[in-house]
Amino acid sequence: MKYRILVVDDEPVNLSLLKTILEKDYSLAFARSGAEALERVYQNPPDLILLDIMMPEMSGFEVCEIPVSYTHLRAHETLRY
């Protein structure tokens, strides 16, 4: 089973580069905005999120401030609040 990574960036060249580097070893999903990233997290939570900080409309920091209910995340013994 491949780990799932959500890559979030508004620059297509960055998404393409990360796809080239990661696609062999990981299952990838992509989002071009903070809002799209949040939708993807709620629909199918990834194991890891690579999040651009400087994006228009909603920065990566603002995305991190949006509360995500623990029940929306996969149950991992290593997750702790």
N, C-alpha and C positions, 0 to 999 in steps of 0.2 A: 504494500500500500504506500503510495506517495503522499507526503505531507502536502496540504493545500496552502498556498500563499496567495493573498490578495495584494496586488500591486496597485498603488494609487498615485497617479501623477497626471498633471494637465499637459505635459509635453510628450507628444507622440514618440519622439526620438528616445526619450528615457524609457518609455514602455517597451519599445522595440529592443533596446539594448538589454534590459532586464529579462525580457522573454528569451532572447538568444542565450543568455548566460544560464538561466534557471530551468528552461523547459524540459531538459533531459532528465533532471532529477526530481522535479516537483510538479504537482498539478497546479496550474496557474489560473487565476481570475484577475480581471483588470477593471479599473474604474478610472474615469477621467475627472472626477470631482469628488468633493467631500460628501455631498448628498448621495451620489451614486454608490460611494463606498459604504455608507451607512445602510443603504438598501440591501447591498450584497451581504453585509454582515448579518443583518436580520434574517435574510432568506436562507443563507447557508454559511454559517460561521467558519472562517478559515482557521488554520493552526497558527498562522503568522500574518501580520499586515505590515507591508513596506509602504510607508506613508510619506508623501512629499509634504514639506512644511509650508512652502510658499506657493499657494494656489489662489486663484481669484474666487470671489464669492464666499468661500469657507476655507480657512487655512487648516493645515494639519493639526495645529494646536486646538482649534475650535472643534474639529472632528473628535479629538480625544476627550473634550469636555462633555460631549453628549453622553448621558448615561445609557449604558447597555446593561439590561437586566442579566443577572447571572444565569437565569434559566435559558437565555438565548445562546449561551456559550456551551461548548462541549464540556462534559463533566470530566475534568482531569484531576487526579489526586494532587497534582502540583499547583493547581490554581488556589490561591488564597487571597483574602481581602486583608 
